Amino acid sequence: MNKSILGPLLFSPKKCYKSGSSNLFSPSPIPFLSLCRYFDAKPNVDCKKSKLYSENNIIRLNDALGFYYKMVRMNPLPCVQEFNKLLSHIGKLKKYSFVISLFKDMCFLGIPVSEYTLSIVINAYCKCNKLDYGFSRLGYSFKLGLEPDAATFSPLLKGLFKQNRVLEAQELFTKIETERLCEINVVLYLVVIDGLCKAGNTSRAFEIFREMERKSCMPNAIIYTAIINGLCKDRSVNYAVRLFYEMLKKGVVPNVIAYTSMIHGLCNSSKLKEAKMLMKEMTNWKIYPNIFTYNVLIDGLCKEGLVSEADDVVLKMKENNRDLNLVTYSASVNGYCKMDKIEEALHLFRIL
């Protein structure tokens, strides 16, 4: 079991800042000294007038690196917002180790950084599966008097859930709430609720869901979907149905994932009539089934021996220009075999 990282300000600096560290991911002592010295420095140019960076100019990593080296040679230096945009774009290219390297270079050069800069870097550490280093950056941001926001804590919570450190994720979320470390927004609630549902703790996720409503932070369709999916996986389909129609009553329009989760849950509970009705209801909202929606219904019908009805769904797929995939064919083959229609099953198998 991993030792809790949520100690006296989440991390011990001595463990993270070792003298002479050459690790790419470890925060080196020189950038940290630069941070202490230059964090309050004023921008060198007017950011409102400065439009140095544009995503249209950068397609590949080499373009981004070339742009960075031009920026650091400018006199005066561009403001921190320009560097943030560049780091953010490199992150979108999924080149997270380069985000970290450039951040360290910025600190070494004494380029001012902001809370948003640290959020980008913390996210990069987490994406590189270097969660502990991400927490070290968070710890130093507190020491420097910065105020991290939900965008800073979100990747850290995601990282804890990803590593199955659910108790530590809950501990951190409670700390954020009780000590008011940041304003908890819909995004942060989503990370926690989705993480708890995927970890099988849907009951706790539902408590937090109700808590956010009491705090006038209205859940969106994605949060409802996470809870509905968790309830369906727990075989609590009746609760999921109630929540689904509660969402509609509150004016939150379900997305295709919510409908697919509900149809899957109803099929698993042998409530095929309700599943088919829900499929029809989707189109009334102009929400069209995707390949996964069709497949869960076809699979559910075939498992109950309703192969002819499954065939009707397959025809509907073709009418709507949805390509059949391996899952579709496999479900139909299994359905035919279950009904002892071996010739039909062999015909589909040959198509595969």
C-alpha positions in Angstrom: 0.0 0.0 0.0 1.2 3.5 -0.9 2.0 5.7 2.1 -0.2 8.7 2.3 1.2 11.8 0.7 -1.1 14.2 2.5 1.3 15.2 5.3 2.2 18.6 6.6 1.5 20.5 3.4 1.2 17.4 1.4 4.8 16.7 0.8 8.3 16.8 2.3 10.5 19.2 0.3 13.7 17.3 1.4 12.6 14.2 -0.4 11.8 16.1 -3.7 14.6 18.6 -3.9 17.8 16.6 -3.6 21.0 18.4 -4.2 22.5 17.8 -7.6 19.4 15.9 -8.9 19.6 15.3 -12.6 16.3 13.6 -13.0 14.2 15.1 -15.8 11.1 15.0 -13.7 12.5 15.9 -10.3 12.3 19.6 -9.5 15.9 20.9 -9.2 17.1 23.3 -6.6 18.1 26.0 -9.0 14.6 26.5 -10.5 13.1 26.6 -7.1 15.5 29.4 -6.0 14.5 31.2 -9.2 10.8 30.8 -8.3 11.4 32.3 -4.8 13.1 35.3 -6.3 11.1 36.0 -9.4 7.5 35.0 -8.6 6.4 38.5 -7.8 8.2 40.1 -10.8 6.1 42.2 -13.0 5.6 41.3 -16.7 8.0 43.0 -19.1 5.4 43.8 -21.7 1.7 44.7 -21.8 -0.1 41.4 -22.2 -3.2 42.9 -23.6 -1.2 44.2 -26.6 1.1 41.2 -26.8 -0.1 38.6 -29.4 3.1 36.7 -29.9 1.7 33.2 -29.7 -1.0 31.6 -31.9 -1.9 27.9 -32.1 -2.1 28.2 -35.8 1.6 28.8 -36.0 2.5 25.6 -34.1 1.7 22.2 -35.5 4.6 20.1 -34.4 6.7 19.9 -31.2 9.7 21.4 -33.1 7.7 24.4 -34.0 6.8 24.9 -30.3 10.4 24.6 -29.2 11.6 27.0 -31.8 9.0 29.5 -30.8 10.1 29.1 -27.1 13.7 29.8 -27.9 12.8 32.9 -29.8 10.6 34.1 -26.9 13.4 33.7 -24.3 15.8 35.7 -26.5 13.4 38.7 -26.8 14.2 41.9 -24.9 12.0 42.7 -23.1 10.7 39.2 -22.4 7.1 38.3 -23.3 4.6 38.2 -20.3 3.8 35.0 -18.5 0.5 34.6 -20.3 2.4 34.0 -23.6 4.5 31.3 -22.0 1.4 29.8 -20.5 -0.3 29.5 -23.8 2.8 27.9 -25.3 3.2 25.4 -22.4 -0.5 24.6 -22.6 -0.3 23.9 -26.4 2.7 21.6 -25.9 0.6 19.8 -23.3 -2.2 19.4 -25.9 0.4 17.7 -28.1 0.9 15.3 -25.2 4.6 16.1 -25.0 4.4 16.4 -21.2 8.1 15.8 -20.5 8.9 18.9 -22.6 6.4 21.0 -20.6 8.3 20.1 -17.5 11.7 20.8 -19.1 10.7 24.2 -20.4 9.2 25.1 -17.1 12.4 24.3 -15.3 14.3 26.3 -18.0 11.9 29.3 -17.4 12.6 29.2 -13.7 16.3 29.0 -14.3 16.2 32.0 -16.5 14.1 33.9 -14.0 11.0 34.1 -16.1 8.0 34.9 -13.9 5.4 32.2 -13.6 1.8 32.2 -12.3 -0.7 29.9 -10.7 -1.8 28.8 -14.1 1.8 27.9 -15.1 2.0 25.6 -12.1 -1.4 24.0 -13.0 -0.1 23.2 -16.4 3.1 21.7 -15.0 1.4 19.7 -12.3 -0.9 18.3 -14.9 2.2 17.3 -17.0 3.8 15.5 -14.0 0.5 13.6 -13.4 0.3 12.7 -17.1 3.8 11.3 -16.9 2.7 9.2 -13.9 5.0 11.3 -11.6 2.2 12.2 -9.1 4.6 12.7 -6.2 6.5 15.4 -8.1 3.1 17.0 -8.9 2.4 17.2 -5.2 5.8 18.7 -4.5 5.0 21.6 -6.9 1.7 22.1 -5.1 3.5 22.2 -1.8 5.8 24.9 -3.0 3.0 26.9 -4.5 1.5 27.2 -1.0 4.9 28.2 0.4 5.2 30.9 -2.2 1.8 32.4 -1.3 0.0 31.3 -4.4 -3.6 30.3 -4.5 -4.1 27.1 -6.5 -7.5 26.6 -8.1 -9.6 23.7 -9.2 -7.5 23.3 -12.3 -4.5 22.6 -10.1 -6.1 20.0 -7.9 -8.0 18.3 -10.6 -5.1 16.3 -12.2 -3.8 15.4 -8.7 -7.1 13.9 -7.8 -7.3 12.1 -11.1 -3.9 10.7 -10.6 -4.8 9.4 -7.1 -7.9 7.6 -8.5 -5.9 6.3 -11.5 -3.4 4.7 -9.1 -6.3 3.3 -7.0 -5.4 5.5 -4.0 -9.0 6.2 -3.4 -8.8 6.9 0.3 -6.0 9.4 -0.3 -8.1 11.1 -3.0 -11.0 11.4 -0.6 -8.7 12.7 2.1 -7.4 15.4 -0.3 -10.9 16.3 -1.4 -12.0 16.7 2.2 -8.9 18.8 2.9 -9.8 21.1 0.0 -13.4 21.4 1.4 -12.6 21.9 5.0 -9.6 24.3 4.6 -11.2 26.0 1.6 -8.0 25.6 -0.5 -9.9 26.5 -3.6 -13.4 27.0 -4.9 -14.8 23.6 -5.8 -16.4 23.8 -9.2 -18.3 21.3 -11.4 -15.0 20.0 -12.9 -13.6 19.1 -9.5 -16.8 17.5 -8.4 -16.9 15.5 -11.7 -13.3 14.1 -11.0 -14.2 13.0 -7.5 -17.7 11.5 -8.4 -16.4 9.7 -11.5 -13.4 8.4 -9.6 -15.5 7.1 -6.8 -18.0 5.4 -9.2 -15.2 3.7 -11.1 -13.7 2.5 -7.8 -17.1 0.9 -6.9 -18.0 3.4 -4.2 -21.1 4.8 -5.8 -22.9 5.4 -2.5 -20.2 7.9 -1.5 -20.3 9.5 -5.0 -24.0 9.9 -4.6 -23.6 11.7 -1.3 -21.2 14.1 -2.8 -23.6 14.5 -5.8 -26.4 15.6 -3.4 -23.9 17.8 -1.5 -23.0 19.8 -4.6 -26.7 20.4 -5.2 -27.2 21.7 -1.7 -24.3 24.1 -2.3 -26.1 25.4 -5.5 -23.4 23.9 -7.8 -25.8 22.3 -10.3 -24.6 19.0 -11.8 -24.3 18.8 -15.6 -25.1 15.9 -17.9 -21.6 14.4 -17.5 -21.9 14.2 -13.7 -25.4 12.7 -14.0 -24.0 10.2 -16.5 -21.2 9.2 -14.1 -23.6 8.5 -11.3 -26.1 6.7 -13.6 -23.3 4.5 -15.0 -22.1 3.7 -11.4 -25.7 2.8 -10.3 -26.2 0.6 -13.4 -22.9 -1.3 -12.7 -24.1 -1.8 -9.1 -27.3 -3.3 -10.5 -29.3 -0.5 -8.9 -31.2 0.1 -12.1 -34.3 1.4 -10.4 -32.3 4.2 -8.7 -30.6 4.9 -12.0 -34.0 5.3 -13.8 -35.2 7.6 -11.1 -32.1 9.8 -11.3 -32.4 9.7 -15.1 -35.9 11.2 -15.1 -35.0 13.6 -12.3 -32.3 14.9 -14.6 -34.9 15.4 -17.4 -37.3 17.2 -15.0 -34.5 19.6 -13.9 -33.9 20.5 -17.6 -30.6 18.7 -17.9 -30.6 17.0 -21.3 -28.9 13.6 -21.2 -26.1 12.8 -23.6 -25.6 9.7 -25.7 -23.4 8.1 -23.0 -26.2 8.5 -20.4 -28.7 6.9 -22.7 -26.3 4.1 -23.5 -25.5 3.5 -19.8 -29.3 3.3 -19.0 -30.0 1.0 -21.9 -27.2 -1.3 -20.9 -28.4 -1.3 -17.3 -32.0 -2.1 -18.3 -30.8 -4.9 -20.7 -28.7 -6.4 -17.9 -31.8 -6.4 -15.7 -33.9 -8.1 -18.4 -36.0 -4.9 -18.8 -35.8 -5.0 -22.6 -39.2 -3.3 -23.2 -38.0 -0.2 -21.2 -34.6 -0.3 -23.0 -36.3 -0.2 -26.5 -38.6 2.6 -25.3 -35.6 4.6 -24.2 -33.9 4.0 -27.5 -36.9 5.5 -29.3 -37.0 8.4 -26.8 -33.5 9.4 -27.7 -34.4 10.5 -31.2 -37.2 12.7 -29.8 -34.4 14.7 -28.1 -32.4 14.6 -31.4 -29.8 12.5 -29.6 -28.8 9.7 -32.0 -27.6 6.3 -30.9 -23.9 5.5 -31.6 -22.4 2.1 -32.3 -22.1 1.3 -28.5 -25.8 2.1 -27.9 -26.9 -0.2 -30.7 -24.5 -2.9 -29.6 -25.7 -3.0 -26.0 -29.3 -3.3 -27.1 -28.5 -6.0 -29.7 -26.5 -7.9 -27.2 -29.3 -7.7 -24.6 -32.0 -8.9 -27.1 -29.8 -11.8 -28.3 -29.1 -12.9 -24.7 -32.9 -13.1 -24.2 -33.4 -15.1 -27.4 -35.1 -12.2 -29.2 -33.0 -12.5 -32.3 -35.6 -11.3 -34.8 -35.9 -8.0 -32.8 -32.1 -7.8 -32.7 -32.1 -8.1 -36.5 -34.5 -5.2 -36.7 -32.1 -3.1 -34.7 -29.3 -4.2 -37.0 -31.4 -3.0 -40.0 -32.0 0.3 -38.3 -28.2 0.6 -37.8 -27.7 0.2 -41.6 -30.5 2.7 -42.4 -28.7 5.2 -40.2 -25.4 4.5 -41.9 -23.8 3.0 -38.8 -21.2 0.4 -39.6 -21.5 -3.0 -37.9 -18.4 -4.0 -36.0 -17.1 -7.2 -34.4 -19.2 -6.8 -31.3 -22.4 -6.5 -33.3 -21.7 -9.6 -35.3 -20.6 -11.6 -32.2 -23.8 -10.7 -30.4 -25.9 -11.8 -33.4 -23.9 -15.0 -33.8 -24.4 -15.9 -30.1 -28.1 -15.1 -30.4 -28.5 -17.4 -33.4 -26.6 -20.2 -31.7 -28.8 -19.8 -28.6 -31.9 -20.3 -30.8 -30.3 -23.3 -32.6 -30.2 -21.4 -35.9 -26.8 -22.7 -36.9 -27.0 -21.9 -40.6 -27.7 -18.2 -39.9 -24.9 -18.2 -37.3 -22.5 -19.7 -39.8 -23.5 -17.2 -42.4 -22.7 -14.3 -40.1 -19.5 -16.0 -39.0 -18.3 -16.2 -42.6 -19.0 -12.5 -43.0 -16.7 -11.9 -40.0 
